[in-house]
Amino acid sequence: MEDRPGVLAEALQSVVRCRWNVLDIKQFVFNGLLNLSIFLDGNDASAIEPLRKAFAEFEDRSGLKISIHPWEKSMRSDAPYKHRSVVTLLGANIESGVLLDLTQTLASRDINILRIEQLDYGDQHVIEFVIGTRQAHSSVDVLNALMRFKEKFQVDLAVQDDTLFRRNKRLIVFDADMTFLQCEVIDEMGKLAGVGNEMAKITRLAMTGEMDFKEALVKRVRLLRGLLETQLDRLFERIPLTPGATDLVTILQYLGYKIAIVSGGFQFFIDKIREKYGLDYGIANQLQIVNGKVTGELEGEVIDALAKERTLISLAEKEGFTIKQVVAVADGANDIHMLARAGLGIAFNAKPIVQQHARASINRSNLELILYFLGYNGKDLQELRSLVNRKESLRFPVS
């Protein structure tokens, strides 16, 4: 029936009058139509007939369609599927064929859909599925089952364990180049040094995992010998941020997140980014500069794949967060360990080898889409943008 105020109150009048106890209750409204389920318990079996009669009269008065069933454990279809995960599907337009393929893929593996909720249907179409399996599983197991589905359709996907930590992330760690920034900074430096093509070739091999990252970094840094620090300053001013980066950072800061960049790039640029956007941490490789010139050498520890993973863990420990409360966002082969270790690893416009190791992927250039994977819906995002904009206008009043 169409929803209206008072339906539940009227139903409960019959329950109370017939002396039944409410053990559980669920109600939701879908497109204006009410669905109400009440789980009742009574000590006297003879009380079932008065209840049936009371509900029949209520049905006639209200127009509500009512059915009464004696409860048996076998009737709970979700009971055998007690191991839960959450699948978030995100696309510009999720067509019926996409949903058909997804549901068939899940059903063929005895994965039961327990709940579906639409998070947004505006510029983005976002649907969240709570799923269950008979046997214990990890989000990686579910993601592996969905790999072929991911390859067939232009949609983004996240698979997370259905725990309290799914909506309680506290630290987000970004890679810099081609993630927070919309370019490979070292390639831009190579262009300034007149070795752009050679630099880009080595970068490509490193990011796809075809060349050891440390070896590739040392080779590329040597190509930069002689660059002036003033050239690097000018380069920073024209490094493009990935769309959505500023809004995402502002919203996450408003929500109390700690934000870090852990990069295989250079501390020279990461320090400037951290200061400009008020980030909490920025860790990268130390490019040696002497007398205002790049020497072609590095100083200190190389921030490679294992160093990124160690840094993510140490930042979580420093802030007092469990690793399940950490999000990592990155695109390259040197980020695989970091993505796999985080509570939620998001492969952002990443190489295929990286997407195979991450629990989530986004293949569009909009970092703000990450918020859907953190459990926020379209209405939440509108409210957050409004609150953030109001806060910013108070900080910087227009004269």
One Martini backbone bead per residue (centre of mass of N, CA, C, O) as a GRO file, in nm:
protein
  399
    1MET     BB    1   0.103   0.031   0.008
    2GLU     BB    2   0.071   0.345   0.075
    3ASP     BB    3   0.227   0.565   0.252
    4ARG     BB    4   0.163   0.657   0.602
    5PRO     BB    5   0.074   0.779   0.882
    6GLY     BB    6   0.006   0.508   1.133
    7VAL     BB    7   0.032   0.210   1.041
    8LEU     BB    8   0.197   0.084   1.272
    9ALA     BB    9   0.013   0.166   1.505
   10GLU     BB   10  -0.231   0.001   1.404
   11ALA     BB   11  -0.094  -0.276   1.405
   12LEU     BB   12  -0.015  -0.272   1.716
   13GLN     BB   13  -0.296  -0.282   1.832
   14SER     BB   14  -0.347  -0.582   1.760
   15VAL     BB   15  -0.108  -0.701   1.909
   16VAL     BB   16  -0.181  -0.601   2.196
   17ARG     BB   17  -0.474  -0.709   2.215
   18CYS     BB   18  -0.354  -1.020   2.161
   19ARG     BB   19  -0.086  -1.066   2.324
   20TRP     BB   20   0.181  -0.987   2.170
   21ASN     BB   21   0.527  -1.007   2.090
   22VAL     BB   22   0.796  -0.812   1.989
   23LEU     BB   23   1.107  -0.917   1.836
   24ASP     BB   24   1.075  -0.792   1.540
   25ILE     BB   25   1.146  -0.511   1.303
   26LYS     BB   26   1.054  -0.401   0.964
   27GLN     BB   27   1.097  -0.094   0.761
   28PHE     BB   28   1.006   0.023   0.426
   29VAL     BB   29   1.036   0.262   0.154
   30PHE     BB   30   0.935   0.218  -0.197
   31ASN     BB   31   0.821   0.443  -0.392
   32GLY     BB   32   0.580   0.484  -0.156
   33LEU     BB   33   0.599   0.184  -0.057
   34LEU     BB   34   0.505  -0.040   0.189
   35ASN     BB   35   0.723  -0.240   0.411
   36LEU     BB   36   0.612  -0.482   0.663
   37SER     BB   37   0.778  -0.650   0.944
   38ILE     BB   38   0.666  -0.888   1.202
   39PHE     BB   39   0.800  -1.044   1.493
   40LEU     BB   40   0.630  -1.290   1.681
   41ASP     BB   41   0.527  -1.371   2.031
   42GLY     BB   42   0.351  -1.654   2.185
   43ASN     BB   43   0.229  -1.860   2.451
   44ASP     BB   44  -0.051  -1.893   2.294
   45ALA     BB   45  -0.184  -2.069   2.033
   46SER     BB   46  -0.486  -1.953   2.047
   47ALA     BB   47  -0.397  -1.649   1.956
   48ILE     BB   48  -0.394  -1.665   1.641
   49GLU     BB   49  -0.693  -1.612   1.562
   50PRO     BB   50  -0.734  -1.326   1.674
   51LEU     BB   51  -0.508  -1.211   1.498
   52ARG     BB   52  -0.623  -1.275   1.222
   53LYS     BB   53  -0.885  -1.113   1.264
   54ALA     BB   54  -0.755  -0.837   1.320
   55PHE     BB   55  -0.597  -0.822   1.048
   56ALA     BB   56  -0.841  -0.848   0.858
   57GLU     BB   57  -0.973  -0.583   0.950
   58PHE     BB   58  -0.727  -0.405   0.886
   59GLU     BB   59  -0.714  -0.470   0.586
   60ASP     BB   60  -0.991  -0.351   0.510
   61ARG     BB   61  -0.934  -0.057   0.616
   62SER     BB   62  -0.631  -0.001   0.476
   63GLY     BB   63  -0.525  -0.186   0.217
   64LEU     BB   64  -0.352  -0.392   0.336
   65LYS     BB   65  -0.131  -0.654   0.279
   66ILE     BB   66  -0.170  -0.960   0.466
   67SER     BB   67   0.057  -1.200   0.620
   68ILE     BB   68   0.064  -1.521   0.798
   69HIS     BB   69   0.344  -1.693   0.960
   70PRO     BB   70   0.493  -1.950   1.075
   71TRP     BB   71   0.791  -1.990   1.238
   72GLU     BB   72   1.099  -2.096   1.083
   73LYS     BB   73   1.428  -2.138   1.044
   74SER     BB   74   1.412  -2.207   0.729
   75MET     BB   75   1.288  -1.918   0.645
   76ARG     BB   76   1.575  -1.806   0.673
   77SER     BB   77   1.757  -1.730   0.396
   78ASP     BB   78   2.013  -1.585   0.546
   79ALA     BB   79   2.134  -1.787   0.753
   80PRO     BB   80   2.349  -1.949   0.571
   81TYR     BB   81   2.454  -1.631   0.498
   82LYS     BB   82   2.668  -1.505   0.741
   83HIS     BB   83   2.887  -1.405   0.539
   84ARG     BB   84   2.988  -1.069   0.491
   85SER     BB   85   2.950  -0.827   0.223
   86VAL     BB   86   3.038  -0.533   0.017
   87VAL     BB   87   2.899  -0.406  -0.286
   88THR     BB   88   3.015  -0.143  -0.502
   89LEU     BB   89   2.843   0.027  -0.764
   90LEU     BB   90   2.989   0.235  -1.034
   91GLY     BB   91   2.828   0.475  -1.261
   92ALA     BB   92   2.689   0.665  -1.502
   93ASN     BB   93   2.533   0.389  -1.615
   94ILE     BB   94   2.327   0.132  -1.492
   95GLU     BB   95   2.227  -0.125  -1.651
   96SER     BB   96   2.041  -0.408  -1.661
   97GLY     BB   97   2.269  -0.594  -1.776
   98VAL     BB   98   2.461  -0.549  -1.540
   99LEU     BB   99   2.279  -0.663  -1.316
  100LEU     BB  100   2.242  -0.940  -1.438
  101ASP     BB  101   2.540  -1.028  -1.440
  102LEU     BB  102   2.594  -0.991  -1.141
  103THR     BB  103   2.371  -1.181  -1.027
  104GLN     BB  104   2.469  -1.433  -1.181
  105THR     BB  105   2.752  -1.444  -1.066
  106LEU     BB  106   2.665  -1.480  -0.772
  107ALA     BB  107   2.474  -1.727  -0.799
  108SER     BB  108   2.692  -1.928  -0.928
  109ARG     BB  109   2.845  -1.895  -0.619
  110ASP     BB  110   2.647  -1.886  -0.377
  111ILE     BB  111   2.562  -1.574  -0.364
  112ASN     BB  112   2.380  -1.376  -0.148
  113ILE     BB  113   2.132  -1.131  -0.153
  114LEU     BB  114   2.027  -0.920   0.124
  115ARG     BB  115   2.091  -0.616   0.016
  116ILE     BB  116   1.964  -0.306  -0.136
  117GLU     BB  117   2.122   0.019  -0.222
  118GLN     BB  118   2.075   0.345  -0.328
  119LEU     BB  119   2.306   0.616  -0.331
  120ASP     BB  120   2.278   0.708  -0.645
  121TYR     BB  121   2.094   0.915  -0.927
  122GLY     BB  122   2.276   1.109  -1.106
  123ASP     BB  123   2.573   1.154  -1.224
  124GLN     BB  124   2.563   0.904  -1.042
  125HIS     BB  125   2.561   0.543  -1.021
  126VAL     BB  126   2.480   0.389  -0.700
  127ILE     BB  127   2.529   0.053  -0.568
  128GLU     BB  128   2.443  -0.150  -0.279
  129PHE     BB  129   2.564  -0.476  -0.171
  130VAL     BB  130   2.458  -0.725   0.044
  131ILE     BB  131   2.641  -1.021   0.110
  132GLY     BB  132   2.637  -1.393   0.120
  133THR     BB  133   2.793  -1.682   0.271
  134ARG     BB  134   2.844  -1.995   0.396
  135GLN     BB  135   3.141  -1.939   0.388
  136ALA     BB  136   3.417  -1.820   0.468
  137HIS     BB  137   3.543  -1.493   0.367
  138SER     BB  138   3.686  -1.262   0.153
  139SER     BB  139   3.703  -0.988  -0.041
  140VAL     BB  140   3.893  -1.126  -0.242
  141ASP     BB  141   3.712  -1.362  -0.321
  142VAL     BB  142   3.488  -1.188  -0.446
  143LEU     BB  143   3.661  -1.033  -0.647
  144ASN     BB  144   3.752  -1.278  -0.812
  145ALA     BB  145   3.456  -1.347  -0.903
  146LEU     BB  146   3.438  -1.038  -1.049
  147MET     BB  147   3.655  -0.995  -1.272
  148ARG     BB  148   3.497  -1.050  -1.538
  149PHE     BB  149   3.284  -0.839  -1.491
  150LYS     BB  150   3.475  -0.591  -1.485
  151GLU     BB  151   3.579  -0.633  -1.787
  152LYS     BB  152   3.289  -0.588  -1.939
  153PHE     BB  153   3.243  -0.313  -1.777
  154GLN     BB  154   3.183   0.045  -1.721
  155VAL     BB  155   3.276  -0.006  -1.403
  156ASP     BB  156   3.288   0.037  -1.061
  157LEU     BB  157   3.456  -0.132  -0.773
  158ALA     BB  158   3.370  -0.265  -0.440
  159VAL     BB  159   3.514  -0.476  -0.175
  160GLN     BB  160   3.383  -0.539   0.158
  161ASP     BB  161   3.378  -0.586   0.472
  162ASP     BB  162   3.107  -0.628   0.711
  163THR     BB  163   3.205  -0.383   0.917
  164LEU     BB  164   3.257  -0.118   1.128
  165PHE     BB  165   3.513  -0.017   0.947
  166ARG     BB  166   3.380   0.071   0.680
  167ARG     BB  167   3.262   0.355   0.835
  168ASN     BB  168   3.570   0.396   1.000
  169LYS     BB  169   3.761   0.577   0.861
  170ARG     BB  170   4.085   0.780   0.928
  171LEU     BB  171   4.294   0.707   0.689
  172ILE     BB  172   4.458   0.860   0.400
  173VAL     BB  173   4.656   0.728   0.121
  174PHE     BB  174   4.850   0.881  -0.127
  175ASP     BB  175   4.945   0.897  -0.422
  176ALA     BB  176   5.068   1.111  -0.659
  177ASP     BB  177   5.128   1.011  -0.936
  178MET     BB  178   4.830   0.970  -1.108
  179THR     BB  179   4.644   1.067  -0.857
  180PHE     BB  180   4.667   1.347  -0.716
  181LEU     BB  181   4.817   1.376  -0.975
  182GLN     BB  182   4.803   1.452  -1.344
  183CYS     BB  183   5.108   1.335  -1.333
  184GLU     BB  184   5.450   1.281  -1.412
  185VAL     BB  185   5.690   1.459  -1.274
  186ILE     BB  186   5.951   1.327  -1.386
  187ASP     BB  187   5.870   1.372  -1.682
  188GLU     BB  188   5.867   1.682  -1.666
  189MET     BB  189   6.164   1.700  -1.589
  190GLY     BB  190   6.272   1.564  -1.846
  191LYS     BB  191   6.183   1.787  -2.037
  192LEU     BB  192   6.362   2.009  -1.910
  193ALA     BB  193   6.631   1.817  -1.967
  194GLY     BB  194   6.586   1.675  -2.265
  195VAL     BB  195   6.458   1.354  -2.170
  196GLY     BB  196   6.155   1.265  -2.215
  197ASN     BB  197   6.146   0.989  -2.366
  198GLU     BB  198   6.334   0.827  -2.182
  199MET     BB  199   6.179   0.876  -1.921
  200ALA     BB  200   5.897   0.759  -2.003
  201LYS     BB  201   5.993   0.471  -2.054
  202ILE     BB  202   6.087   0.403  -1.766
  203THR     BB  203   5.823   0.467  -1.621
  204ARG     BB  204   5.647   0.257  -1.763
  205LEU     BB  205   5.807   0.006  -1.665
  206ALA     BB  206   5.767   0.061  -1.360
  207MET     BB  207   5.443   0.080  -1.347
  208THR     BB  208   5.412  -0.226  -1.481
  209GLY     BB  209   5.663  -0.412  -1.361
  210GLU     BB  210   5.923  -0.437  -1.576
  211MET     BB  211   6.078  -0.262  -1.355
  212ASP     BB  212   6.258  -0.182  -1.111
  213PHE     BB  213   6.208   0.086  -0.923
  214LYS     BB  214   6.488   0.161  -0.817
  215GLU     BB  215   6.637   0.141  -1.086
  216ALA     BB  216   6.458   0.350  -1.234
  217LEU     BB  217   6.511   0.590  -1.047
  218VAL     BB  218   6.817   0.615  -1.077
  219LYS     BB  219   6.817   0.661  -1.383
  220ARG     BB  220   6.637   0.918  -1.383
  221VAL     BB  221   6.800   1.102  -1.195
  222ARG     BB  222   7.054   1.119  -1.377
  223LEU     BB  223   6.896   1.282  -1.605
  224LEU     BB  224   6.868   1.555  -1.401
  225ARG     BB  225   7.129   1.673  -1.425
  226GLY     BB  226   7.132   2.039  -1.381
  227LEU     BB  227   6.890   2.124  -1.262
  228LEU     BB  228   6.705   2.384  -1.147
  229GLU     BB  229   6.536   2.497  -0.877
  230THR     BB  230   6.373   2.714  -1.030
  231GLN     BB  231   6.242   2.511  -1.224
  232LEU     BB  232   6.087   2.354  -1.005
  233ASP     BB  233   5.914   2.585  -0.906
  234ARG     BB  234   5.768   2.632  -1.179
  235LEU     BB  235   5.655   2.347  -1.209
  236PHE     BB  236   5.467   2.339  -0.962
  237GLU     BB  237   5.263   2.565  -1.066
  238ARG     BB  238   5.174   2.339  -1.320
  239ILE     BB  239   5.062   2.115  -1.156
  240PRO     BB  240   4.808   1.892  -1.188
  241LEU     BB  241   4.519   1.816  -1.049
  242THR     BB  242   4.297   1.599  -0.977
  243PRO     BB  243   3.988   1.565  -1.006
  244GLY     BB  244   3.851   1.618  -0.674
  245ALA     BB  245   4.082   1.666  -0.468
  246THR     BB  246   3.999   1.921  -0.312
  247ASP     BB  247   3.717   1.826  -0.219
  248LEU     BB  248   3.806   1.571  -0.075
  249VAL     BB  249   3.996   1.698   0.132
  250THR     BB  250   3.791   1.893   0.262
  251ILE     BB  251   3.591   1.674   0.355
  252LEU     BB  252   3.786   1.495   0.521
  253GLN     BB  253   3.870   1.716   0.714
  254TYR     BB  254   3.585   1.767   0.827
  255LEU     BB  255   3.570   1.448   0.924
  256GLY     BB  256   3.879   1.389   1.051
  257TYR     BB  257   4.094   1.315   0.869
  258LYS     BB  258   4.387   1.169   0.778
  259ILE     BB  259   4.645   1.298   0.548
  260ALA     BB  260   4.844   1.134   0.289
  261ILE     BB  261   5.163   1.129   0.117
  262VAL     BB  262   5.304   0.846  -0.069
  263SER     BB  263   5.606   0.872  -0.261
  264GLY     BB  264   5.820   0.811  -0.550
  265GLY     BB  265   5.899   1.085  -0.549
  266PHE     BB  266   5.952   1.422  -0.436
  267GLN     BB  267   5.991   1.622  -0.158
  268PHE     BB  268   5.990   1.899  -0.290
  269PHE     BB  269   5.681   1.868  -0.378
  270ILE     BB  270   5.534   1.744  -0.130
  271ASP     BB  271   5.575   1.980   0.064
  272LYS     BB  272   5.406   2.182  -0.101
  273ILE     BB  273   5.142   2.023  -0.098
  274ARG     BB  274   5.105   1.995   0.207
  275GLU     BB  275   5.095   2.301   0.262
  276LYS     BB  276   4.870   2.395   0.063
  277TYR     BB  277   4.647   2.152   0.177
  278GLY     BB  278   4.688   2.055   0.479
  279LEU     BB  279   4.848   1.808   0.530
  280ASP     BB  280   4.984   1.569   0.749
  281TYR     BB  281   5.149   1.405   0.519
  282GLY     BB  282   5.491   1.372   0.356
  283ILE     BB  283   5.637   1.112   0.152
  284ALA     BB  284   5.968   1.090  -0.003
  285ASN     BB  285   6.215   1.149  -0.209
  286GLN     BB  286   6.553   1.266  -0.192
  287LEU     BB  287   6.668   1.528  -0.368
  288GLN     BB  288   6.968   1.632  -0.473
  289ILE     BB  289   7.074   1.972  -0.377
  290VAL     BB  290   7.338   2.186  -0.508
  291ASN     BB  291   7.360   2.504  -0.554
  292GLY     BB  292   7.070   2.485  -0.717
  293LYS     BB  293   7.134   2.179  -0.808
  294VAL     BB  294   7.100   1.884  -0.966
  295THR     BB  295   7.304   1.585  -0.923
  296GLY     BB  296   7.167   1.280  -0.969
  297GLU     BB  297   7.091   1.222  -0.666
  298LEU     BB  298   7.024   1.053  -0.365
  299GLU     BB  299   6.870   1.065  -0.036
  300GLY     BB  300   6.839   0.809   0.139
  301GLU     BB  301   6.558   0.648   0.134
  302VAL     BB  302   6.380   0.449  -0.073
  303ILE     BB  303   6.050   0.484  -0.207
  304ASP     BB  304   5.914   0.195  -0.227
  305ALA     BB  305   5.697  -0.053  -0.192
  306LEU     BB  306   5.786  -0.133   0.102
  307ALA     BB  307   5.800   0.156   0.215
  308LYS     BB  308   5.503   0.221   0.176
  309GLU     BB  309   5.393   0.003   0.361
  310ARG     BB  310   5.544   0.090   0.619
  311THR     BB  311   5.426   0.376   0.630
  312LEU     BB  312   5.131   0.305   0.660
  313ILE     BB  313   5.165   0.151   0.927
  314SER     BB  314   5.304   0.380   1.095
  315LEU     BB  315   5.076   0.588   1.073
  316ALA     BB  316   4.860   0.423   1.212
  317GLU     BB  317   5.014   0.386   1.479
  318LYS     BB  318   5.057   0.686   1.545
  319GLU     BB  319   4.728   0.743   1.544
  320GLY     BB  320   4.570   0.476   1.655
  321PHE     BB  321   4.509   0.281   1.413
  322THR     BB  322   4.374   0.054   1.236
  323ILE     BB  323   4.422  -0.088   0.929
  324LYS     BB  324   4.104  -0.087   0.870
  325GLN     BB  325   4.118   0.253   0.874
  326VAL     BB  326   4.264   0.234   0.590
  327VAL     BB  327   4.333   0.424   0.297
  328ALA     BB  328   4.433   0.346  -0.043
  329VAL     BB  329   4.569   0.544  -0.326
  330ALA     BB  330   4.653   0.406  -0.654
  331ASP     BB  331   4.849   0.297  -0.976
  332GLY     BB  332   5.110   0.128  -0.922
  333ALA     BB  333   5.326  -0.136  -0.879
  334ASN     BB  334   5.456   0.015  -0.616
  335ASP     BB  335   5.147  -0.012  -0.464
  336ILE     BB  336   5.050  -0.303  -0.396
  337HIS     BB  337   5.122  -0.339  -0.095
  338MET     BB  338   4.957  -0.097   0.009
  339LEU     BB  339   4.678  -0.186  -0.099
  340ALA     BB  340   4.670  -0.470   0.042
  341ARG     BB  341   4.700  -0.363   0.347
  342ALA     BB  342   4.468  -0.203   0.343
  343GLY     BB  343   4.142  -0.187   0.420
  344LEU     BB  344   4.134   0.011   0.153
  345GLY     BB  345   4.207  -0.051  -0.184
  346ILE     BB  346   4.257   0.191  -0.454
  347ALA     BB  347   4.245   0.173  -0.795
  348PHE     BB  348   4.363   0.450  -0.990
  349ASN     BB  349   4.390   0.436  -1.300
  350ALA     BB  350   4.511   0.147  -1.337
  351LYS     BB  351   4.689  -0.104  -1.385
  352PRO     BB  352   4.606  -0.428  -1.420
  353ILE     BB  353   4.798  -0.542  -1.197
  354VAL     BB  354   4.672  -0.359  -0.974
  355GLN     BB  355   4.365  -0.439  -0.988
  356GLN     BB  356   4.423  -0.739  -0.889
  357HIS     BB  357   4.516  -0.614  -0.577
  358ALA     BB  358   4.241  -0.463  -0.540
  359ARG     BB  359   3.923  -0.396  -0.381
  360ALA     BB  360   3.934  -0.137  -0.569
  361SER     BB  361   3.797   0.070  -0.848
  362ILE     BB  362   3.892   0.359  -1.057
  363ASN     BB  363   3.826   0.477  -1.415
  364ARG     BB  364   3.821   0.786  -1.323
  365SER     BB  365   3.882   1.147  -1.309
  366ASN     BB  366   3.762   1.124  -0.975
  367LEU     BB  367   3.820   1.141  -0.639
  368GLU     BB  368   3.531   1.185  -0.508
  369LEU     BB  369   3.424   0.886  -0.554
  370ILE     BB  370   3.537   0.760  -0.291
  371LEU     BB  371   3.296   0.829  -0.097
  372TYR     BB  372   3.117   0.587  -0.176
  373PHE     BB  373   3.317   0.367  -0.055
  374LEU     BB  374   3.265   0.504   0.245
  375GLY     BB  375   2.921   0.521   0.247
  376TYR     BB  376   2.823   0.757   0.084
  377ASN     BB  377   2.569   0.954  -0.034
  378GLY     BB  378   2.426   1.194  -0.218
  379LYS     BB  379   2.308   1.348   0.025
  380ASP     BB  380   2.564   1.365   0.190
  381LEU     BB  381   2.734   1.525  -0.018
  382GLN     BB  382   2.561   1.776  -0.027
  383GLU     BB  383   2.593   1.846   0.274
  384LEU     BB  384   2.902   1.859   0.282
  385ARG     BB  385   2.940   2.080   0.072
  386SER     BB  386   2.778   2.292   0.225
  387LEU     BB  387   2.945   2.293   0.489
  388VAL     BB  388   3.221   2.353   0.360
  389ASN     BB  389   3.145   2.620   0.215
  390ARG     BB  390   3.062   2.766   0.474
  391LYS     BB  391   3.334   2.745   0.616
  392GLU     BB  392   3.503   2.889   0.397
  393SER     BB  393   3.344   3.162   0.404
  394LEU     BB  394   3.421   3.224   0.701
  395ARG     BB  395   3.732   3.230   0.653
  396PHE     BB  396   3.663   3.384   0.353
  397PRO     BB  397   3.533   3.665   0.329
  398VAL     BB  398   3.343   3.864   0.135
  399SER     BB  399   3.394   4.218   0.044
   0.00000   0.00000   0.00000
